[in-house]
Amino acid sequence: MGKILLKFLITAYAITTVLLLILALFVYKCYLPDKVVNACIILIYILSTFLAGFLSGKRIGSQKYLWGLCIGGLYFLVLVVVSLCIKGSFTDLTSNFLFTMFLCLASGMLGGMIS
């Protein structure tokens, strides 16, 4: 199961990378306001974890919601580790921490449930 989860976690980050590059192009060309960019980043998190949860649920077949939840949790864990490496401490993390965690967990689980 570990290899399967890793495969779909990498898939989620590949989707995230492509969508963030597209967003960066739009920001560069269209000068999008910060609120729009932040909303798009949240939508990218949701879409990436949803698709990874959906794909993992299709592949694993049983307890789909649980595997989707695991994918969302692992996705968020990687986000936290990368943020800590860049920022250096927990004091710099914003109040969006719990909100982002909930979105990643819920969208991964929903993707697993729908699969």
Buried (B, 14 or more C-beta within 10 A) or exposed (E): EEEBBEBBBEBBBEBBEEBBEEBEEBBEEEEBEEEEBEEBBBEBBBBBBBBBBBBBBBBBEEEBBBBBBBBBBBBBEBBBEEBEEEEEEEEEEEEEBEEBBEBBBBBBBBBBBBB
